[in-house]
Amino acid sequence: MPSHSLQPVRRSDIKIGMPLPYAVYDAHGRLLLKAGERIDTERQLQTLYDLGLFFNTQDVVGKRELLVEPGLADITSSSLAIQPSASSPVSERPFHDLRLTPGKTLYIDFLGATNRPRVALRLVGYLEGEAVLISLINADGAVVPFREGELLFVRVLTGSGVATFEAKAQKVVFVPFPYLVTNFPDKVLFHVLRQHARVDTKIIASALNLSVASALPAAGVVRNLSASGAQFEGKQHLAEVGDELRIGFKLIAAGEEHVLSLRADVRGVKTPGEPDKRRFGLQFKELTVSERLLIEHFLFNALMQD
C-alpha cells in the first residue's frame, strides 16, 4: 500500500447499515472495508474502533473538515507499520505517535499498591507536553478513587500492538465531572503484536473434518492461538496433515462473547503425553475482517496481562 496519509475515523462518520462514505484501513494501512460496503452490527463497529480505524485523506479530498477529529495531525501508514526486525519487538516512541482519541480505554495498574486491582478507564484527552486527562468513571458508572502522587502503570491497545508507560497522578478533579490529571509521558514503550505471536489458551472447542464425508464433530481444546492459526488438541484419529477442519469456539473480545466458526488446514500433528490424543497445528483460511479483528483483539488483551 502506498505511504499515503491516514487519519483516525470519527465515530459519527459511520452509520450501522449505511454505505461507508470512504474506504477504511487498520493501523498497518491494510484495507478493511471498501467505500460503499456496510457495517452490519454495533458489535462489529465497536471492535473496529477498539483496534483502530483509519481513512486515507486522499480518498476524501474536499471533505477533510467533516471527517478529521479537531487537532489531530496527519499520521502515515509507514509510521504505524509493524517493524520487520525480528530481534526487538519492543520500541520506544513519542506519546503523540499513538494518536489516541477521546474515549480510548486505558488499563491502569497501581504501582506499589499490591491490593488494588487493575482498572479500565476512558481517556478524556491530553495536552501535548503538559498533561493527560482520564475519566474516573468506570464501565459500571462508579467513580474510581485515586490519590494525588500515586504512581501508575498504563497500558493501551492500538491497531498494531500494546503501548505502555508510567504516569503520576497529579490532581483529582470532580467538576464538571470526575477526572484525573497525570503528567504527560514523553516516551512510551510499544510492544508489537506479530502475525506469528501465540498465546497459550485452554478454550473448549469443537472440530469437524471437512475432508472426510462421514466425519462427525469432535470435542477438544484450543491450546494456543495466533492471528493466523491455532493448536487444537483432540482425538488421535481426527485428521491428518493436509485435511481441512472447521473449528468452533468462543472468544471474549471487545467486552463481549463471540462465537467463531473457522476453516483451517492441518499443517502438523504432534502427540502429547496422553496416547489417545493429538495436537493439530492449524492455519486459518479466508478469515473475514470481523473474525480477524476479534482474534487480534483477544490477543491484544492477552498481551495486556503480561
C-alpha positions, 0 to 999 in steps of 0.5 A: 500500500502506498505511504499515503496519509491516514487519519483516525475515523470519527465515530459519527462518520459511520452509520450501522447499515449505511454505505461507508462514505470512504474506504477504511484501513487498520493501523498497518494501512491494510484495507478493511472495508471498501467505500460503499460496503456496510457495517452490519452490527454495533458489535462489529463497529465497536471492535473496529474502533477498539483496534483502530480505524483509519481513512486515507485523506486522499480518498476524501479530498474536499471533505477533510473538515467533516471527517478529521477529529479537531487537532489531530495531525496527519499520521502515515501508514509507514509510521504505524507499520509493524517493524520487520526486525525480528530481534526487538519487538519492543520500541520506544516512541513519542506519546503523540505517535499513538494518536489516541482519541477521546474515549480510548480505554486505558488499563491502569495498574497501581504501582506499589499498591499490591491490593488494588486491582487493575482498572479500565478507564476512558481517556478524556484527552491530553495536552501535548507536553503538559498533561493527560486527562482520564475519566474516573468513571468506570464501565459500571458508572462508579467513580474510581478513587485515586490519590494525588502522587500515586504512581501508575502503570498504563497500558493501551491497545492500538491497531498494531500492538500494546503501548505502555508507560508510567504516569503520576497522578497529579490532581483529582478533579470532580467538576464538571465531572470526575477526572484525573490529571497525570503528567504527560509521558514523553516516551512510551514503550510499544510492544508489537503484536506479530502475525506469528505471536501465540498465546497459550489458551485452554478454550473448549472447542469443537472440530469437524473434518471437512475432508472426510464425508462421514466425519462427525464433530469432535470435542477438544481444546484450543491450546494456543492461538495466533492471528493466523492459526491455532493448536487444537488438541483432540482425538488421535484419529481426527485428521491428518496433515493436509485435511481441512477442519472447521473449528468452533469456539468462543472468544471474549473480545471487545467486552463481549462473547463471540462465537467463531466458526473457522476453516483451517488446514492441518499443517502438523500433528504432534502427540502429547503425553496422553496416547489417545490424543493429538495436537493439530497445528492449524492455519486459518483460511479466508478469515473475514475482517470481523473474525480477524479483528476479534482474534487480534483483539483477544490477543491484544488483551492477552498481551495486556496481562503480561 
